[in-house]
């Protein structure tokens, strides 16, 4: 679904963060155990995470990671409170912060979407026929006019004219919609993850682009991921 599950701040010394107007980390402020505990208040005892080699202090939707030297870590097991100061006089320093939905970072859950949200709704695609949007119960059919598309899914996020290939004048059998006076155009629906291409002369649907929002693509995060299913008819 590409919904946000967890945020990890990997270096608290770089990113200035504050709570209730008080900065607790950044280039000039160290997120010490004492400062975090004083600012966020008392909470349930944390525990040592062997995989991360750090002591985790938990708050609702929030966990601080305090790396511990091996000789110090051996003194703590699940449920032990971390001391405000080590034997050598140093204080534990948080180096990472986990932000999530739920009560534990290991079992973080997805936040519920509003009932009216159409995010990641199922879309049934029938090649050369139509697309059906299950949640909103709307349909776009190939050959639909602009007015029909607008009445089904509303106005687009953006209108974009297709780039004209100026060499088409030399091609044989160029149709009227591909002539120099008829330029095809797209309706871009970013929240739906689709682009609808209209014939420049007839103003009817001739193609629909479905976006999967793959990380690394130059369009990443501009479109929502389209949850489509293509139905192939048996011969």
C-alpha positions, 0 to 999 in steps of 0.5 A: 500500500506504500503507507508510512509505517515508521520513521527512523531518525538515524542521527540526532546530532544533525536534525534539530528536534523539539518537544513542547517548545524545548529542543532536545537534540541537534547540532548544539544539543545532545539528547542525553538520557537525563534530558529526554527523561526530564522533558518527556516525563516518566514512562515504562522501563525500557530494555536492552535490544541485543540486535541493535546493541542499544537500550530502548526507552519507549513512549507512545509512538516513540522510542529512543535508542541509547547505544551501550558499550559491551561491558555496560550492556552485560549488566542490563536485561529486559526490564532493567532501568538505565542509570542516569550516569555510568560508573565512569561519570558519562551519561547515556546519549541517544543516537537514534529515534523511532517514530511509529503508530502503535505501542511498540516499534517491533509491532508498529501498525498502519494508521487507519485511513478516514472512511471517505478515503479512496487511497489504494482502492481496487481498480479492475482493468479490462483491456480495450474496454474500461477501468472500474474503481470499486470504492467510489463505484465509478468507471472510465471506458475507452471512447468516453468523452471528456464530460463523461470522465469528469462526471465519473472521477471529477476534475484532474490534478493537472492537464498536460499536452502531449509532446508533438512529434513534428516528423509525423507529417512525413508518415503515411496514413496519419489519422486526423487526431494525429494531425498538426492541428489536433494535439492529444492531451492528458488529464493527470490524476495524482491521488488516483495514480492514473493519467487519462489520454484524450484524442486531440480532435474527438476528445475521447479516451484513447489510453490510460496510464497506471502508475505503480509509484516505484521508488527511484523513478523520476515520478516517485511520490508525485502519484499515489500507487494505483492498486489495479488488477488486469482481467484477461479474458480467456480466448 
